[in-house]
Amino acid sequence: MNNTTSIILLGSIALAFAIDYLFNGFSGSVFLARKLADLIEYMAFWR
């Protein structure tokens, strides 16, 4: 990954968090974090 791609990716992620904060108060980010934690736990079970 080159510098341009990493900067664009970082900007996209930061923009997504900013939009989530402005419109939802981070509820979308919390939902995704909980689902990611559930997925990690599920994958660890099948390990």
C-alpha distance matrix in Angstrom:
0.0 3.8 6.8 8.3 6.3 6.6 10.1 11.0 10.3 12.3 14.8 15.3 15.9 18.2 20.0 20.7 22.1 24.2 25.6 26.4 28.2 30.1 31.3 31.5 31.6 28.6 30.5 27.6 25.2 27.9 28.6 25.0 25.0 28.3 27.3 24.2 26.6 29.0 26.4 25.5 29.3 29.9 27.4 28.9 32.3 31.5 29.9
3.8 0.0 3.8 5.6 5.5 6.3 8.8 10.3 10.8 12.4 14.4 15.6 16.8 18.4 20.1 21.4 22.9 24.4 26.0 27.3 28.7 30.4 31.9 32.5 32.5 29.7 31.9 29.3 26.9 29.8 30.7 27.3 27.3 30.8 30.0 27.0 29.5 32.0 29.6 28.7 32.5 33.3 30.9 32.3 35.8 35.1 33.5
6.8 3.8 0.0 3.8 5.5 5.2 6.1 8.6 9.9 10.5 12.1 14.2 15.4 16.3 18.1 19.9 21.1 22.2 24.1 25.7 26.7 28.2 30.1 30.9 30.6 28.1 30.7 28.3 25.8 28.8 30.1 27.0 26.8 30.5 30.1 27.3 29.6 32.4 30.4 29.5 33.2 34.4 32.2 33.5 37.0 36.7 35.2
8.3 5.6 3.8 0.0 3.8 5.5 5.2 6.2 8.6 9.9 10.6 12.3 14.3 15.3 16.3 18.3 20.1 20.8 22.3 24.3 25.6 26.7 28.4 29.5 29.6 27.4 29.9 27.3 25.3 28.5 29.6 26.5 26.9 30.6 30.0 27.5 30.2 32.8 30.8 30.4 34.1 35.0 33.1 34.7 38.0 37.6 36.5
6.3 5.5 5.5 3.8 0.0 3.8 5.5 5.2 6.1 8.6 9.9 10.5 12.3 14.2 15.2 16.5 18.5 19.8 21.0 22.5 24.3 25.6 26.9 27.7 28.1 25.6 27.7 24.9 22.9 26.1 26.9 23.6 24.1 27.7 26.9 24.3 27.2 29.6 27.4 27.1 30.9 31.6 29.6 31.4 34.7 34.2 33.2
6.6 6.3 5.2 5.5 3.8 0.0 3.8 5.5 5.0 6.1 8.5 9.8 10.6 12.1 14.0 15.3 16.6 18.1 19.9 21.1 22.4 24.2 25.8 26.2 26.2 23.5 25.8 23.3 20.9 23.9 25.0 21.9 21.9 25.5 25.1 22.4 24.9 27.6 25.7 25.1 28.8 29.9 28.0 29.5 32.9 32.7 31.6
10.1 8.8 6.1 5.2 5.5 3.8 0.0 3.8 5.4 5.1 6.0 8.5 9.9 10.4 12.0 14.1 15.3 16.1 18.1 19.8 20.8 22.1 24.1 25.0 24.8 22.6 25.3 23.0 20.7 24.0 25.4 22.6 22.7 26.5 26.4 24.0 26.5 29.3 27.8 27.3 30.9 32.2 30.6 32.1 35.5 35.5 34.6
11.0 10.3 8.6 6.2 5.2 5.5 3.8 0.0 3.8 5.5 5.1 6.1 8.6 9.8 10.3 12.2 14.3 15.1 16.2 18.2 19.8 20.8 22.3 23.4 23.8 21.6 24.0 21.4 19.7 23.2 24.1 21.3 22.1 25.7 25.2 23.2 26.1 28.6 26.9 27.0 30.6 31.5 30.1 32.0 35.1 35.0 34.4
10.3 10.8 9.9 8.6 6.1 5.0 5.4 3.8 0.0 3.8 5.4 5.1 6.2 8.6 9.8 10.6 12.5 14.2 15.4 16.6 18.4 20.0 21.2 21.8 22.1 19.5 21.6 18.9 16.9 20.2 21.1 18.0 18.6 22.3 21.7 19.5 22.4 24.9 23.2 23.2 26.8 27.7 26.3 28.2 31.3 31.3 30.7
12.3 12.4 10.5 9.9 8.6 6.1 5.1 5.5 3.8 0.0 3.8 5.5 5.2 6.1 8.5 9.9 10.7 12.1 14.2 15.3 16.4 18.2 20.0 20.5 20.2 17.7 20.3 18.1 15.7 18.9 20.4 17.7 17.8 21.6 21.7 19.5 21.9 24.8 23.6 23.3 26.8 28.2 27.0 28.5 31.7 32.1 31.4
14.8 14.4 12.1 10.6 9.9 8.5 6.0 5.1 5.4 3.8 0.0 3.8 5.5 5.1 6.0 8.5 9.9 10.3 12.0 14.0 15.1 16.2 18.1 19.2 19.2 17.3 20.0 17.9 16.1 19.6 21.1 18.7 19.3 23.0 23.1 21.5 24.1 26.8 25.8 25.9 29.3 30.5 29.7 31.4 34.4 34.8 34.4
15.3 15.6 14.2 12.3 10.5 9.8 8.5 6.1 5.1 5.5 3.8 0.0 3.8 5.5 5.1 6.1 8.7 9.8 10.5 12.2 14.1 15.3 16.4 17.4 18.0 15.9 18.1 15.5 14.1 17.8 18.7 16.2 17.5 21.0 20.7 19.3 22.3 24.6 23.4 24.0 27.4 28.3 27.6 29.6 32.4 32.7 32.6
15.9 16.8 15.4 14.3 12.3 10.6 9.9 8.6 6.2 5.2 5.5 3.8 0.0 3.8 5.4 5.1 6.3 8.6 10.0 10.6 12.3 14.3 15.5 15.7 15.9 13.3 15.5 13.1 11.0 14.5 15.8 13.3 14.0 17.7 17.7 16.1 18.9 21.4 20.6 20.9 24.2 25.4 24.8 26.6 29.5 30.1 30.0
18.2 18.4 16.3 15.3 14.2 12.1 10.4 9.8 8.6 6.1 5.1 5.5 3.8 0.0 3.8 5.4 5.1 6.1 8.6 9.8 10.5 12.2 14.3 14.9 14.4 12.4 15.4 13.7 11.7 15.0 16.9 15.1 15.5 19.1 19.8 18.5 20.8 23.6 23.2 23.4 26.4 28.0 27.7 29.2 32.0 32.9 32.8
20.0 20.1 18.1 16.3 15.2 14.0 12.0 10.3 9.8 8.5 6.0 5.1 5.4 3.8 0.0 3.8 5.4 5.0 6.1 8.4 9.7 10.4 12.1 13.5 13.8 12.5 15.2 13.3 12.3 15.9 17.3 15.8 17.0 20.4 20.7 20.0 22.6 25.0 24.6 25.4 28.3 29.5 29.4 31.3 33.9 34.6 34.8
20.7 21.4 19.9 18.3 16.5 15.3 14.1 12.2 10.6 9.9 8.5 6.1 5.1 5.4 3.8 0.0 3.8 5.5 5.2 6.1 8.6 10.0 10.7 11.3 12.1 10.2 12.3 9.9 9.1 12.9 13.8 12.3 13.9 17.1 17.2 16.8 19.6 21.7 21.3 22.4 25.3 26.3 26.4 28.4 30.8 31.6 32.1
22.1 22.9 21.1 20.1 18.5 16.6 15.3 14.3 12.5 10.7 9.9 8.7 6.3 5.1 5.4 3.8 0.0 3.8 5.5 5.0 6.1 8.6 10.1 9.9 9.6 7.4 10.3 8.9 7.3 10.7 12.5 11.5 12.3 15.6 16.5 16.1 18.3 20.7 20.9 21.7 24.3 25.8 26.1 27.7 30.2 31.4 31.7
24.2 24.4 22.2 20.8 19.8 18.1 16.1 15.1 14.2 12.1 10.3 9.8 8.6 6.1 5.0 5.5 3.8 0.0 3.8 5.4 5.0 6.1 8.6 9.8 9.4 8.6 11.9 11.2 10.3 13.4 15.4 14.9 15.8 18.9 20.0 19.8 21.9 24.3 24.6 25.5 28.0 29.5 29.9 31.5 33.9 35.2 35.6
25.6 26.0 24.1 22.3 21.0 19.9 18.1 16.2 15.4 14.2 12.0 10.5 10.0 8.6 6.1 5.2 5.5 3.8 0.0 3.8 5.4 5.1 6.0 7.9 9.0 8.8 11.1 9.9 10.4 13.6 14.8 14.5 16.3 19.0 19.6 20.0 22.4 24.3 24.6 25.9 28.4 29.5 30.1 32.0 34.2 35.2 36.0
26.4 27.3 25.7 24.3 22.5 21.1 19.8 18.2 16.6 15.3 14.0 12.2 10.6 9.8 8.4 6.1 5.0 5.4 3.8 0.0 3.8 5.6 5.4 5.2 6.3 5.4 7.3 6.3 7.1 10.0 11.2 11.4 13.1 15.5 16.4 17.1 19.3 21.0 21.7 23.1 25.3 26.5 27.4 29.2 31.2 32.5 33.4
28.2 28.7 26.7 25.6 24.3 22.4 20.8 19.8 18.4 16.4 15.1 14.1 12.3 10.5 9.7 8.6 6.1 5.0 5.4 3.8 0.0 3.8 5.7 5.5 4.3 4.7 7.9 8.6 8.6 10.7 12.8 13.6 14.5 16.8 18.4 19.0 20.6 22.7 23.8 24.9 26.8 28.4 29.4 30.9 32.9 34.5 35.3
30.1 30.4 28.2 26.7 25.6 24.2 22.1 20.8 20.0 18.2 16.2 15.3 14.3 12.2 10.4 10.0 8.6 6.1 5.1 5.6 3.8 0.0 3.8 6.0 6.1 8.1 10.4 11.0 11.9 14.1 15.7 16.6 17.9 20.1 21.4 22.3 24.1 26.0 27.0 28.3 30.2 31.6 32.7 34.3 36.2 37.8 38.7
31.3 31.9 30.1 28.4 26.9 25.8 24.1 22.3 21.2 20.0 18.1 16.4 15.5 14.3 12.1 10.7 10.1 8.6 6.0 5.4 5.7 3.8 0.0 3.8 6.2 8.2 9.2 9.5 11.6 13.6 14.3 15.6 17.5 19.2 20.2 21.6 23.5 24.9 25.9 27.7 29.5 30.5 31.8 33.7 35.3 36.7 38.0
31.5 32.5 30.9 29.5 27.7 26.2 25.0 23.4 21.8 20.5 19.2 17.4 15.7 14.9 13.5 11.3 9.9 9.8 7.9 5.2 5.5 6.0 3.8 0.0 3.8 5.5 5.5 6.7 9.0 10.3 11.1 12.9 14.7 15.9 17.1 18.8 20.5 21.7 23.1 24.9 26.4 27.5 29.1 30.8 32.3 33.9 35.2
31.6 32.5 30.6 29.6 28.1 26.2 24.8 23.8 22.1 20.2 19.2 18.0 15.9 14.4 13.8 12.1 9.6 9.4 9.0 6.3 4.3 6.1 6.2 3.8 0.0 3.8 5.5 8.0 8.9 9.5 11.5 13.4 14.2 15.6 17.6 18.9 20.0 21.7 23.4 24.7 26.1 27.7 29.3 30.6 32.2 34.1 35.2
28.6 29.7 28.1 27.4 25.6 23.5 22.6 21.6 19.5 17.7 17.3 15.9 13.3 12.4 12.5 10.2 7.4 8.6 8.8 5.4 4.7 8.1 8.2 5.5 3.8 0.0 3.8 5.5 5.2 6.2 8.6 10.0 10.5 12.3 14.3 15.3 16.5 18.5 20.0 21.1 22.6 24.3 25.7 27.0 28.8 30.7 31.6
30.5 31.9 30.7 29.9 27.7 25.8 25.3 24.0 21.6 20.3 20.0 18.1 15.5 15.4 15.2 12.3 10.3 11.9 11.1 7.3 7.9 10.4 9.2 5.5 5.5 3.8 0.0 3.8 5.5 5.1 6.1 8.7 9.8 10.6 12.3 14.2 15.3 16.6 18.3 20.0 21.2 22.5 24.3 25.8 27.1 29.0 30.4
27.6 29.3 28.3 27.3 24.9 23.3 23.0 21.4 18.9 18.1 17.9 15.5 13.1 13.7 13.3 9.9 8.9 11.2 9.9 6.3 8.6 11.0 9.5 6.7 8.0 5.5 3.8 0.0 3.8 5.5 5.0 6.2 8.6 10.0 10.6 12.2 14.3 15.4 16.4 18.4 20.0 21.0 22.4 24.3 25.8 27.3 28.6
25.2 26.9 25.8 25.3 22.9 20.9 20.7 19.7 16.9 15.7 16.1 14.1 11.0 11.7 12.3 9.1 7.3 10.3 10.4 7.1 8.6 11.9 11.6 9.0 8.9 5.2 5.5 3.8 0.0 3.8 5.4 5.1 6.1 8.6 9.9 10.4 12.3 14.2 15.2 16.4 18.3 19.8 20.9 22.4 24.4 25.9 26.8
27.9 29.8 28.8 28.5 26.1 23.9 24.0 23.2 20.2 18.9 19.6 17.8 14.5 15.0 15.9 12.9 10.7 13.4 13.6 10.0 10.7 14.1 13.6 10.3 9.5 6.2 5.1 5.5 3.8 0.0 3.8 5.5 5.0 6.2 8.6 9.8 10.5 12.3 14.2 15.3 16.5 18.3 19.9 21.1 22.7 24.7 25.8
28.6 30.7 30.1 29.6 26.9 25.0 25.4 24.1 21.1 20.4 21.1 18.7 15.8 16.9 17.3 13.8 12.5 15.4 14.8 11.2 12.8 15.7 14.3 11.1 11.5 8.6 6.1 5.0 5.4 3.8 0.0 3.8 5.5 5.2 6.3 8.6 10.0 10.7 12.4 14.3 15.5 16.5 18.4 20.0 21.2 23.0 24.5
25.0 27.3 27.0 26.5 23.6 21.9 22.6 21.3 18.0 17.7 18.7 16.2 13.3 15.1 15.8 12.3 11.5 14.9 14.5 11.4 13.6 16.6 15.6 12.9 13.4 10.0 8.7 6.2 5.1 5.5 3.8 0.0 3.8 5.4 5.1 6.0 8.6 9.8 10.4 12.2 14.2 15.1 16.3 18.2 19.9 21.2 22.4
25.0 27.3 26.8 26.9 24.1 21.9 22.7 22.1 18.6 17.8 19.3 17.5 14.0 15.5 17.0 13.9 12.3 15.8 16.3 13.1 14.5 17.9 17.5 14.7 14.2 10.5 9.8 8.6 6.1 5.0 5.5 3.8 0.0 3.8 5.5 5.1 6.2 8.7 9.8 10.5 12.3 14.2 15.3 16.5 18.5 20.3 21.0
28.3 30.8 30.5 30.6 27.7 25.5 26.5 25.7 22.3 21.6 23.0 21.0 17.7 19.1 20.4 17.1 15.6 18.9 19.0 15.5 16.8 20.1 19.2 15.9 15.6 12.3 10.6 10.0 8.6 6.2 5.2 5.4 3.8 0.0 3.8 5.4 5.1 6.2 8.7 9.9 10.6 12.3 14.3 15.3 16.6 18.8 20.1
27.3 30.0 30.1 30.0 26.9 25.1 26.4 25.2 21.7 21.7 23.1 20.7 17.7 19.8 20.7 17.2 16.5 20.0 19.6 16.4 18.4 21.4 20.2 17.1 17.6 14.3 12.3 10.6 9.9 8.6 6.3 5.1 5.5 3.8 0.0 3.8 5.4 5.0 6.2 8.6 9.8 10.4 12.2 14.1 15.3 16.8 18.4
24.2 27.0 27.3 27.5 24.3 22.4 24.0 23.2 19.5 19.5 21.5 19.3 16.1 18.5 20.0 16.8 16.1 19.8 20.0 17.1 19.0 22.3 21.6 18.8 18.9 15.3 14.2 12.2 10.4 9.8 8.6 6.0 5.1 5.4 3.8 0.0 3.8 5.4 5.0 6.2 8.6 9.7 10.5 12.2 14.2 15.5 16.5
26.6 29.5 29.6 30.2 27.2 24.9 26.5 26.1 22.4 21.9 24.1 22.3 18.9 20.8 22.6 19.6 18.3 21.9 22.4 19.3 20.6 24.1 23.5 20.5 20.0 16.5 15.3 14.3 12.3 10.5 10.0 8.6 6.2 5.1 5.4 3.8 0.0 3.8 5.4 5.1 6.2 8.6 9.9 10.6 12.4 14.6 15.4
29.0 32.0 32.4 32.8 29.6 27.6 29.3 28.6 24.9 24.8 26.8 24.6 21.4 23.6 25.0 21.7 20.7 24.3 24.3 21.0 22.7 26.0 24.9 21.7 21.7 18.5 16.6 15.4 14.2 12.3 10.7 9.8 8.7 6.2 5.0 5.4 3.8 0.0 3.8 5.5 5.1 6.1 8.6 9.8 10.6 12.7 14.4
26.4 29.6 30.4 30.8 27.4 25.7 27.8 26.9 23.2 23.6 25.8 23.4 20.6 23.2 24.6 21.3 20.9 24.6 24.6 21.7 23.8 27.0 25.9 23.1 23.4 20.0 18.3 16.4 15.2 14.2 12.4 10.4 9.8 8.7 6.2 5.0 5.4 3.8 0.0 3.8 5.4 5.0 6.1 8.5 9.8 10.8 12.3
25.5 28.7 29.5 30.4 27.1 25.1 27.3 27.0 23.2 23.3 25.9 24.0 20.9 23.4 25.4 22.4 21.7 25.5 25.9 23.1 24.9 28.3 27.7 24.9 24.7 21.1 20.0 18.4 16.4 15.3 14.3 12.2 10.5 9.9 8.6 6.2 5.1 5.5 3.8 0.0 3.8 5.4 5.1 6.1 8.6 10.1 10.5
29.3 32.5 33.2 34.1 30.9 28.8 30.9 30.6 26.8 26.8 29.3 27.4 24.2 26.4 28.3 25.3 24.3 28.0 28.4 25.3 26.8 30.2 29.5 26.4 26.1 22.6 21.2 20.0 18.3 16.5 15.5 14.2 12.3 10.6 9.8 8.6 6.2 5.1 5.4 3.8 0.0 3.8 5.5 5.1 6.3 8.9 10.0
29.9 33.3 34.4 35.0 31.6 29.9 32.2 31.5 27.7 28.2 30.5 28.3 25.4 28.0 29.5 26.3 25.8 29.5 29.5 26.5 28.4 31.6 30.5 27.5 27.7 24.3 22.5 21.0 19.8 18.3 16.5 15.1 14.2 12.3 10.4 9.7 8.6 6.1 5.0 5.4 3.8 0.0 3.8 5.4 5.1 6.7 8.9
27.4 30.9 32.2 33.1 29.6 28.0 30.6 30.1 26.3 27.0 29.7 27.6 24.8 27.7 29.4 26.4 26.1 29.9 30.1 27.4 29.4 32.7 31.8 29.1 29.3 25.7 24.3 22.4 20.9 19.9 18.4 16.3 15.3 14.3 12.2 10.5 9.9 8.6 6.1 5.1 5.5 3.8 0.0 3.8 5.4 5.3 6.3
28.9 32.3 33.5 34.7 31.4 29.5 32.1 32.0 28.2 28.5 31.4 29.6 26.6 29.2 31.3 28.4 27.7 31.5 32.0 29.2 30.9 34.3 33.7 30.8 30.6 27.0 25.8 24.3 22.4 21.1 20.0 18.2 16.5 15.3 14.1 12.2 10.6 9.8 8.5 6.1 5.1 5.4 3.8 0.0 3.8 5.5 5.1
32.3 35.8 37.0 38.0 34.7 32.9 35.5 35.1 31.3 31.7 34.4 32.4 29.5 32.0 33.9 30.8 30.2 33.9 34.2 31.2 32.9 36.2 35.3 32.3 32.2 28.8 27.1 25.8 24.4 22.7 21.2 19.9 18.5 16.6 15.3 14.2 12.4 10.6 9.8 8.6 6.3 5.1 5.4 3.8 0.0 3.8 5.5
31.5 35.1 36.7 37.6 34.2 32.7 35.5 35.0 31.3 32.1 34.8 32.7 30.1 32.9 34.6 31.6 31.4 35.2 35.2 32.5 34.5 37.8 36.7 33.9 34.1 30.7 29.0 27.3 25.9 24.7 23.0 21.2 20.3 18.8 16.8 15.5 14.6 12.7 10.8 10.1 8.9 6.7 5.3 5.5 3.8 0.0 3.8
29.9 33.5 35.2 36.5 33.2 31.6 34.6 34.4 30.7 31.4 34.4 32.6 30.0 32.8 34.8 32.1 31.7 35.6 36.0 33.4 35.3 38.7 38.0 35.2 35.2 31.6 30.4 28.6 26.8 25.8 24.5 22.4 21.0 20.1 18.4 16.5 15.4 14.4 12.3 10.5 10.0 8.9 6.3 5.1 5.5 3.8 0.0
